[in-house]
Structures are given as structure tokens and as C-alpha cells.
Amino acid sequence: MNTLVRSTGTERVRIDTVRAVAAGLAARAIATLRAWARRSRTRGELAELDDAMLRDLGVARANANFEASKPFWQP
């Protein structure tokens, strides 16, 4: 049986609900941190490509520099 965290009138918040919400928030936080790390890494790699490599990819140097200069939290 579920243990109650608190009870206010007819409202009851169950521990399993609180745990599910906390787990969801933790999963979203971890996913965000992973996306930031990947974005930071790939932008650094993009900045290191030479003009010939960028040409092969069809990317202008200005566009590569613009993308590479963005902060990791900005998509």
C-alpha cells in the first residue's frame, strides 16, 4: 500500500507520485546536460575544421564560425 506524504482535505499526494515526478525531472536534467555536452563538443570540432573540410561539407567558414561561437546552452 502507498504511504501518504501529506493530506490536506481531500487532496492526497502519494509518495509514488512524488517519486515519479522527481524521476522525470532528474531524467530531463540528465538529458539536458548530455545535450549541452554534445553541443559543446561538436561546436569545438566544427571550429577546428579547415577550409577544405568545410568546403567538402558545403559549409561556409562564416557559418561555421557563427555556429562554433554560440554558447553550449543555445540551440
Gaussian input, Z-matrix of N, CA and C with variables (Angstrom, degrees):
# hf/3-21g

backbone

0 1
 N
 C     1     B1
 C     2     B2     1     A1
 N     3     B3     2     A2     1     D1
 C     4     B4     3     A3     2     D2
 C     5     B5     4     A4     3     D3
 N     6     B6     5     A5     4     D4
 C     7     B7     6     A6     5     D5
 C     8     B8     7     A7     6     D6
 N     9     B9     8     A8     7     D7
 C    10    B10     9     A9     8     D8
 C    11    B11    10    A10     9     D9
 N    12    B12    11    A11    10    D10
 C    13    B13    12    A12    11    D11
 C    14    B14    13    A13    12    D12
 N    15    B15    14    A14    13    D13
 C    16    B16    15    A15    14    D14
 C    17    B17    16    A16    15    D15
 N    18    B18    17    A17    16    D16
 C    19    B19    18    A18    17    D17
 C    20    B20    19    A19    18    D18
 N    21    B21    20    A20    19    D19
 C    22    B22    21    A21    20    D20
 C    23    B23    22    A22    21    D21
 N    24    B24    23    A23    22    D22
 C    25    B25    24    A24    23    D23
 C    26    B26    25    A25    24    D24
 N    27    B27    26    A26    25    D25
 C    28    B28    27    A27    26    D26
 C    29    B29    28    A28    27    D27
 N    30    B30    29    A29    28    D28
 C    31    B31    30    A30    29    D29
 C    32    B32    31    A31    30    D30
 N    33    B33    32    A32    31    D31
 C    34    B34    33    A33    32    D32
 C    35    B35    34    A34    33    D33
 N    36    B36    35    A35    34    D34
 C    37    B37    36    A36    35    D35
 C    38    B38    37    A37    36    D36
 N    39    B39    38    A38    37    D37
 C    40    B40    39    A39    38    D38
 C    41    B41    40    A40    39    D39
 N    42    B42    41    A41    40    D40
 C    43    B43    42    A42    41    D41
 C    44    B44    43    A43    42    D42
 N    45    B45    44    A44    43    D43
 C    46    B46    45    A45    44    D44
 C    47    B47    46    A46    45    D45
 N    48    B48    47    A47    46    D46
 C    49    B49    48    A48    47    D47
 C    50    B50    49    A49    48    D48
 N    51    B51    50    A50    49    D49
 C    52    B52    51    A51    50    D50
 C    53    B53    52    A52    51    D51
 N    54    B54    53    A53    52    D52
 C    55    B55    54    A54    53    D53
 C    56    B56    55    A55    54    D54
 N    57    B57    56    A56    55    D55
 C    58    B58    57    A57    56    D56
 C    59    B59    58    A58    57    D57
 N    60    B60    59    A59    58    D58
 C    61    B61    60    A60    59    D59
 C    62    B62    61    A61    60    D60
 N    63    B63    62    A62    61    D61
 C    64    B64    63    A63    62    D62
 C    65    B65    64    A64    63    D63
 N    66    B66    65    A65    64    D64
 C    67    B67    66    A66    65    D65
 C    68    B68    67    A67    66    D66
 N    69    B69    68    A68    67    D67
 C    70    B70    69    A69    68    D68
 C    71    B71    70    A70    69    D69
 N    72    B72    71    A71    70    D70
 C    73    B73    72    A72    71    D71
 C    74    B74    73    A73    72    D72
 N    75    B75    74    A74    73    D73
 C    76    B76    75    A75    74    D74
 C    77    B77    76    A76    75    D75
 N    78    B78    77    A77    76    D76
 C    79    B79    78    A78    77    D77
 C    80    B80    79    A79    78    D78
 N    81    B81    80    A80    79    D79
 C    82    B82    81    A81    80    D80
 C    83    B83    82    A82    81    D81
 N    84    B84    83    A83    82    D82
 C    85    B85    84    A84    83    D83
 C    86    B86    85    A85    84    D84
 N    87    B87    86    A86    85    D85
 C    88    B88    87    A87    86    D86
 C    89    B89    88    A88    87    D87
 N    90    B90    89    A89    88    D88
 C    91    B91    90    A90    89    D89
 C    92    B92    91    A91    90    D90
 N    93    B93    92    A92    91    D91
 C    94    B94    93    A93    92    D92
 C    95    B95    94    A94    93    D93
 N    96    B96    95    A95    94    D94
 C    97    B97    96    A96    95    D95
 C    98    B98    97    A97    96    D96
 N    99    B99    98    A98    97    D97
 C   100   B100    99    A99    98    D98
 C   101   B101   100   A100    99    D99
 N   102   B102   101   A101   100   D100
 C   103   B103   102   A102   101   D101
 C   104   B104   103   A103   102   D102
 N   105   B105   104   A104   103   D103
 C   106   B106   105   A105   104   D104
 C   107   B107   106   A106   105   D105
 N   108   B108   107   A107   106   D106
 C   109   B109   108   A108   107   D107
 C   110   B110   109   A109   108   D108
 N   111   B111   110   A110   109   D109
 C   112   B112   111   A111   110   D110
 C   113   B113   112   A112   111   D111
 N   114   B114   113   A113   112   D112
 C   115   B115   114   A114   113   D113
 C   116   B116   115   A115   114   D114
 N   117   B117   116   A116   115   D115
 C   118   B118   117   A117   116   D116
 C   119   B119   118   A118   117   D117
 N   120   B120   119   A119   118   D118
 C   121   B121   120   A120   119   D119
 C   122   B122   121   A121   120   D120
 N   123   B123   122   A122   121   D121
 C   124   B124   123   A123   122   D122
 C   125   B125   124   A124   123   D123
 N   126   B126   125   A125   124   D124
 C   127   B127   126   A126   125   D125
 C   128   B128   127   A127   126   D126
 N   129   B129   128   A128   127   D127
 C   130   B130   129   A129   128   D128
 C   131   B131   130   A130   129   D129
 N   132   B132   131   A131   130   D130
 C   133   B133   132   A132   131   D131
 C   134   B134   133   A133   132   D132
 N   135   B135   134   A134   133   D133
 C   136   B136   135   A135   134   D134
 C   137   B137   136   A136   135   D135
 N   138   B138   137   A137   136   D136
 C   139   B139   138   A138   137   D137
 C   140   B140   139   A139   138   D138
 N   141   B141   140   A140   139   D139
 C   142   B142   141   A141   140   D140
 C   143   B143   142   A142   141   D141
 N   144   B144   143   A143   142   D142
 C   145   B145   144   A144   143   D143
 C   146   B146   145   A145   144   D144
 N   147   B147   146   A146   145   D145
 C   148   B148   147   A147   146   D146
 C   149   B149   148   A148   147   D147
 N   150   B150   149   A149   148   D148
 C   151   B151   150   A150   149   D149
 C   152   B152   151   A151   150   D150
 N   153   B153   152   A152   151   D151
 C   154   B154   153   A153   152   D152
 C   155   B155   154   A154   153   D153
 N   156   B156   155   A155   154   D154
 C   157   B157   156   A156   155   D155
 C   158   B158   157   A157   156   D156
 N   159   B159   158   A158   157   D157
 C   160   B160   159   A159   158   D158
 C   161   B161   160   A160   159   D159
 N   162   B162   161   A161   160   D160
 C   163   B163   162   A162   161   D161
 C   164   B164   163   A163   162   D162
 N   165   B165   164   A164   163   D163
 C   166   B166   165   A165   164   D164
 C   167   B167   166   A166   165   D165
 N   168   B168   167   A167   166   D166
 C   169   B169   168   A168   167   D167
 C   170   B170   169   A169   168   D168
 N   171   B171   170   A170   169   D169
 C   172   B172   171   A171   170   D170
 C   173   B173   172   A172   171   D171
 N   174   B174   173   A173   172   D172
 C   175   B175   174   A174   173   D173
 C   176   B176   175   A175   174   D174
 N   177   B177   176   A176   175   D175
 C   178   B178   177   A177   176   D176
 C   179   B179   178   A178   177   D177
 N   180   B180   179   A179   178   D178
 C   181   B181   180   A180   179   D179
 C   182   B182   181   A181   180   D180
 N   183   B183   182   A182   181   D181
 C   184   B184   183   A183   182   D182
 C   185   B185   184   A184   183   D183
 N   186   B186   185   A185   184   D184
 C   187   B187   186   A186   185   D185
 C   188   B188   187   A187   186   D186
 N   189   B189   188   A188   187   D187
 C   190   B190   189   A189   188   D188
 C   191   B191   190   A190   189   D189
 N   192   B192   191   A191   190   D190
 C   193   B193   192   A192   191   D191
 C   194   B194   193   A193   192   D192
 N   195   B195   194   A194   193   D193
 C   196   B196   195   A195   194   D194
 C   197   B197   196   A196   195   D195
 N   198   B198   197   A197   196   D196
 C   199   B199   198   A198   197   D197
 C   200   B200   199   A199   198   D198
 N   201   B201   200   A200   199   D199
 C   202   B202   201   A201   200   D200
 C   203   B203   202   A202   201   D201
 N   204   B204   203   A203   202   D202
 C   205   B205   204   A204   203   D203
 C   206   B206   205   A205   204   D204
 N   207   B207   206   A206   205   D205
 C   208   B208   207   A207   206   D206
 C   209   B209   208   A208   207   D207
 N   210   B210   209   A209   208   D208
 C   211   B211   210   A210   209   D209
 C   212   B212   211   A211   210   D210
 N   213   B213   212   A212   211   D211
 C   214   B214   213   A213   212   D212
 C   215   B215   214   A214   213   D213
 N   216   B216   215   A215   214   D214
 C   217   B217   216   A216   215   D215
 C   218   B218   217   A217   216   D216
 N   219   B219   218   A218   217   D217
 C   220   B220   219   A219   218   D218
 C   221   B221   220   A220   219   D219
 N   222   B222   221   A221   220   D220
 C   223   B223   222   A222   221   D221
 C   224   B224   223   A223   222   D222

   B1=1.4543
   B2=1.5131
   B3=1.3069
   B4=1.4611
   B5=1.5252
   B6=1.3196
   B7=1.4543
   B8=1.5141
   B9=1.3092
   B10=1.4551
   B11=1.5165
   B12=1.3271
   B13=1.4514
   B14=1.5148
   B15=1.3205
   B16=1.4631
   B17=1.5169
   B18=1.2756
   B19=1.4459
   B20=1.5213
   B21=1.3196
   B22=1.4623
   B23=1.5148
   B24=1.2775
   B25=1.4565
   B26=1.5148
   B27=1.3205
   B28=1.4610
   B29=1.5274
   B30=1.3433
   B31=1.4718
   B32=1.5201
   B33=1.3067
   B34=1.4607
   B35=1.5238
   B36=1.2949
   B37=1.4664
   B38=1.5118
   B39=1.3019
   B40=1.4563
   B41=1.5191
   B42=1.3047
   B43=1.4536
   B44=1.5260
   B45=1.3182
   B46=1.4622
   B47=1.5236
   B48=1.3141
   B49=1.4587
   B50=1.5203
   B51=1.3151
   B52=1.4644
   B53=1.5272
   B54=1.3136
   B55=1.4680
   B56=1.5226
   B57=1.3242
   B58=1.4606
   B59=1.5273
   B60=1.3067
   B61=1.4614
   B62=1.5259
   B63=1.3181
   B64=1.4621
   B65=1.5230
   B66=1.3136
   B67=1.4644
   B68=1.5250
   B69=1.3185
   B70=1.4689
   B71=1.5204
   B72=1.3275
   B73=1.4595
   B74=1.5227
   B75=1.3192
   B76=1.4655
   B77=1.5241
   B78=1.3203
   B79=1.4702
   B80=1.5231
   B81=1.3288
   B82=1.4654
   B83=1.5170
   B84=1.3256
   B85=1.4642
   B86=1.5246
   B87=1.3102
   B88=1.4696
   B89=1.5221
   B90=1.3196
   B91=1.4682
   B92=1.5275
   B93=1.3192
   B94=1.4603
   B95=1.5239
   B96=1.3221
   B97=1.4637
   B98=1.5228
   B99=1.3187
   B100=1.4647
   B101=1.5292
   B102=1.3238
   B103=1.4691
   B104=1.5220
   B105=1.3232
   B106=1.4717
   B107=1.5234
   B108=1.3256
   B109=1.4674
   B110=1.5290
   B111=1.3324
   B112=1.4690
   B113=1.5270
   B114=1.3305
   B115=1.4651
   B116=1.5271
   B117=1.3208
   B118=1.4615
   B119=1.5225
   B120=1.3213
   B121=1.4660
   B122=1.5280
   B123=1.3240
   B124=1.4651
   B125=1.5191
   B126=1.3179
   B127=1.4622
   B128=1.5230
   B129=1.3178
   B130=1.4596
   B131=1.5167
   B132=1.3250
   B133=1.4683
   B134=1.5255
   B135=1.3140
   B136=1.4606
   B137=1.5246
   B138=1.3176
   B139=1.4602
   B140=1.5242
   B141=1.3268
   B142=1.4592
   B143=1.5334
   B144=1.3216
   B145=1.4635
   B146=1.5281
   B147=1.3283
   B148=1.4631
   B149=1.5273
   B150=1.3317
   B151=1.4659
   B152=1.5287
   B153=1.3265
   B154=1.4686
   B155=1.5299
   B156=1.3105
   B157=1.4710
   B158=1.5216
   B159=1.3272
   B160=1.4602
   B161=1.5252
   B162=1.3324
   B163=1.4641
   B164=1.5257
   B165=1.3368
   B166=1.4688
   B167=1.5308
   B168=1.3127
   B169=1.4678
   B170=1.5265
   B171=1.3293
   B172=1.4652
   B173=1.5097
   B174=1.3291
   B175=1.4648
   B176=1.5211
   B177=1.3237
   B178=1.4564
   B179=1.5279
   B180=1.3185
   B181=1.4666
   B182=1.5293
   B183=1.3206
   B184=1.4703
   B185=1.5313
   B186=1.3222
   B187=1.4699
   B188=1.5165
   B189=1.3367
   B190=1.4624
   B191=1.5251
   B192=1.3277
   B193=1.4677
   B194=1.5218
   B195=1.3270
   B196=1.4694
   B197=1.5285
   B198=1.3187
   B199=1.4684
   B200=1.5271
   B201=1.3245
   B202=1.4651
   B203=1.5309
   B204=1.3299
   B205=1.4723
   B206=1.5358
   B207=1.3203
   B208=1.4702
   B209=1.5283
   B210=1.3391
   B211=1.4667
   B212=1.5343
   B213=1.3189
   B214=1.4695
   B215=1.5173
   B216=1.3005
   B217=1.4711
   B218=1.5279
   B219=1.3418
   B220=1.4622
   B221=1.5286
   B222=1.3298
   B223=1.4724
   B224=1.5151
   A1=109.21
   A2=117.28
   A3=122.30
   A4=110.72
   A5=115.61
   A6=121.50
   A7=108.23
   A8=117.01
   A9=120.64
   A10=110.58
   A11=115.99
   A12=121.63
   A13=108.68
   A14=115.43
   A15=120.65
   A16=108.86
   A17=115.17
   A18=119.69
   A19=107.63
   A20=116.78
   A21=121.48
   A22=106.94
   A23=115.80
   A24=120.32
   A25=110.06
   A26=116.07
   A27=119.93
   A28=112.33
   A29=116.51
   A30=120.02
   A31=110.50
   A32=115.88
   A33=121.05
   A34=108.89
   A35=114.34
   A36=119.11
   A37=106.74
   A38=116.70
   A39=121.13
   A40=110.51
   A41=115.09
   A42=121.65
   A43=110.62
   A44=117.91
   A45=118.92
   A46=111.85
   A47=117.14
   A48=121.09
   A49=110.36
   A50=116.44
   A51=121.33
   A52=109.87
   A53=116.60
   A54=120.23
   A55=111.21
   A56=117.28
   A57=120.90
   A58=110.72
   A59=116.62
   A60=120.35
   A61=109.71
   A62=117.78
   A63=121.54
   A64=111.28
   A65=116.88
   A66=120.55
   A67=110.86
   A68=116.28
   A69=120.39
   A70=111.69
   A71=116.48
   A72=120.48
   A73=111.01
   A74=116.72
   A75=120.75
   A76=110.54
   A77=117.21
   A78=121.08
   A79=110.88
   A80=117.19
   A81=120.74
   A82=110.96
   A83=117.62
   A84=121.29
   A85=110.83
   A86=117.27
   A87=121.27
   A88=110.40
   A89=117.30
   A90=120.89
   A91=110.73
   A92=116.97
   A93=121.06
   A94=110.94
   A95=117.30
   A96=120.62
   A97=111.43
   A98=117.13
   A99=120.89
   A100=110.84
   A101=116.93
   A102=120.54
   A103=110.31
   A104=117.01
   A105=120.70
   A106=110.84
   A107=117.03
   A108=120.84
   A109=110.28
   A110=116.77
   A111=121.08
   A112=110.29
   A113=116.49
   A114=121.06
   A115=110.88
   A116=116.47
   A117=121.05
   A118=110.90
   A119=116.34
   A120=121.53
   A121=111.19
   A122=117.46
   A123=119.72
   A124=111.74
   A125=118.41
   A126=120.33
   A127=110.60
   A128=116.50
   A129=119.76
   A130=111.55
   A131=116.31
   A132=120.66
   A133=110.88
   A134=116.97
   A135=121.53
   A136=110.29
   A137=117.37
   A138=121.62
   A139=112.11
   A140=117.11
   A141=121.27
   A142=113.60
   A143=118.41
   A144=120.51
   A145=110.70
   A146=116.00
   A147=119.27
   A148=109.81
   A149=115.39
   A150=120.47
   A151=112.89
   A152=117.11
   A153=120.09
   A154=110.80
   A155=116.56
   A156=119.95
   A157=110.64
   A158=116.80
   A159=120.06
   A160=110.73
   A161=116.47
   A162=120.51
   A163=110.49
   A164=116.07
   A165=120.37
   A166=111.57
   A167=115.60
   A168=120.87
   A169=112.82
   A170=116.09
   A171=120.20
   A172=112.50
   A173=116.45
   A174=121.25
   A175=108.71
   A176=117.34
   A177=121.84
   A178=109.61
   A179=116.66
   A180=121.76
   A181=110.51
   A182=117.34
   A183=120.49
   A184=111.12
   A185=116.41
   A186=119.80
   A187=111.13
   A188=116.77
   A189=120.48
   A190=110.30
   A191=116.36
   A192=119.96
   A193=111.50
   A194=115.58
   A195=120.00
   A196=110.33
   A197=116.61
   A198=120.83
   A199=110.91
   A200=116.52
   A201=120.89
   A202=112.30
   A203=116.92
   A204=120.05
   A205=113.40
   A206=116.70
   A207=119.75
   A208=110.53
   A209=117.29
   A210=119.65
   A211=110.32
   A212=116.62
   A213=121.60
   A214=113.00
   A215=118.37
   A216=120.12
   A217=112.29
   A218=116.87
   A219=119.62
   A220=110.21
   A221=116.51
   A222=119.33
   A223=111.99
   D1=147.48
   D2=-178.54
   D3=-78.73
   D4=139.83
   D5=176.41
   D6=-90.92
   D7=140.44
   D8=-179.21
   D9=-84.09
   D10=138.91
   D11=174.30
   D12=-80.24
   D13=-49.67
   D14=178.12
   D15=-153.35
   D16=160.77
   D17=177.32
   D18=-138.23
   D19=121.76
   D20=176.66
   D21=-125.84
   D22=101.77
   D23=-178.01
   D24=63.57
   D25=-124.56
   D26=-179.72
   D27=-88.60
   D28=-10.69
   D29=179.68
   D30=-79.38
   D31=130.02
   D32=177.73
   D33=-132.76
   D34=124.55
   D35=177.05
   D36=-105.32
   D37=120.36
   D38=-176.68
   D39=-93.02
   D40=149.31
   D41=179.80
   D42=-56.74
   D43=-40.19
   D44=-178.98
   D45=-63.47
   D46=-33.93
   D47=177.22
   D48=-68.66
   D49=-44.82
   D50=178.72
   D51=-62.21
   D52=-42.85
   D53=178.44
   D54=-63.15
   D55=-41.26
   D56=179.77
   D57=-63.63
   D58=-42.01
   D59=178.38
   D60=-65.16
   D61=-45.14
   D62=179.04
   D63=-62.02
   D64=-41.41
   D65=178.49
   D66=-64.18
   D67=-40.26
   D68=178.00
   D69=-63.89
   D70=-42.59
   D71=178.20
   D72=-64.90
   D73=-42.02
   D74=179.02
   D75=-63.30
   D76=-42.40
   D77=179.24
   D78=-63.15
   D79=-41.58
   D80=178.37
   D81=-65.94
   D82=-39.51
   D83=178.64
   D84=-64.25
   D85=-43.45
   D86=178.70
   D87=-64.32
   D88=-42.54
   D89=178.60
   D90=-62.56
   D91=-39.69
   D92=178.56
   D93=-65.28
   D94=-44.61
   D95=178.81
   D96=-62.17
   D97=-39.77
   D98=178.02
   D99=-65.34
   D100=-41.71
   D101=178.71
   D102=-63.43
   D103=-42.30
   D104=178.63
   D105=-62.28
   D106=-43.41
   D107=-179.59
   D108=-64.43
   D109=-43.90
   D110=179.14
   D111=-63.02
   D112=-44.14
   D113=-179.52
   D114=-62.47
   D115=-43.13
   D116=178.89
   D117=-62.70
   D118=-45.13
   D119=-179.04
   D120=-64.22
   D121=-47.44
   D122=-176.55
   D123=-69.46
   D124=-33.09
   D125=176.85
   D126=-68.49
   D127=-36.46
   D128=175.25
   D129=-64.66
   D130=-41.36
   D131=177.82
   D132=-65.08
   D133=-39.31
   D134=178.18
   D135=-61.77
   D136=-41.70
   D137=-179.49
   D138=-63.79
   D139=-26.36
   D140=-177.60
   D141=-86.04
   D142=-10.32
   D143=-179.56
   D144=-69.03
   D145=139.83
   D146=177.24
   D147=-83.35
   D148=171.34
   D149=-175.66
   D150=-60.24
   D151=-36.19
   D152=179.64
   D153=-65.29
   D154=-42.01
   D155=178.72
   D156=-65.30
   D157=-42.24
   D158=178.47
   D159=-63.04
   D160=-40.46
   D161=177.79
   D162=-60.59
   D163=-42.07
   D164=177.90
   D165=-59.79
   D166=-34.29
   D167=179.46
   D168=-83.85
   D169=-12.12
   D170=-177.80
   D171=77.16
   D172=30.63
   D173=-178.34
   D174=-115.89
   D175=128.75
   D176=177.80
   D177=-73.96
   D178=147.85
   D179=179.04
   D180=-56.24
   D181=-41.94
   D182=-179.47
   D183=-60.94
   D184=-41.77
   D185=178.76
   D186=-67.07
   D187=-39.48
   D188=178.40
   D189=-64.26
   D190=-43.53
   D191=179.15
   D192=-64.06
   D193=-40.43
   D194=178.66
   D195=-61.16
   D196=-48.73
   D197=-178.79
   D198=-64.95
   D199=-43.04
   D200=-177.31
   D201=-67.24
   D202=-24.61
   D203=-177.61
   D204=-84.86
   D205=-9.05
   D206=-179.98
   D207=-68.22
   D208=145.33
   D209=173.97
   D210=-67.45
   D211=153.59
   D212=-174.50
   D213=-60.98
   D214=-26.95
   D215=-176.84
   D216=-83.37
   D217=-8.68
   D218=-179.50
   D219=-96.28
   D220=123.50
   D221=179.92
   D222=-66.03

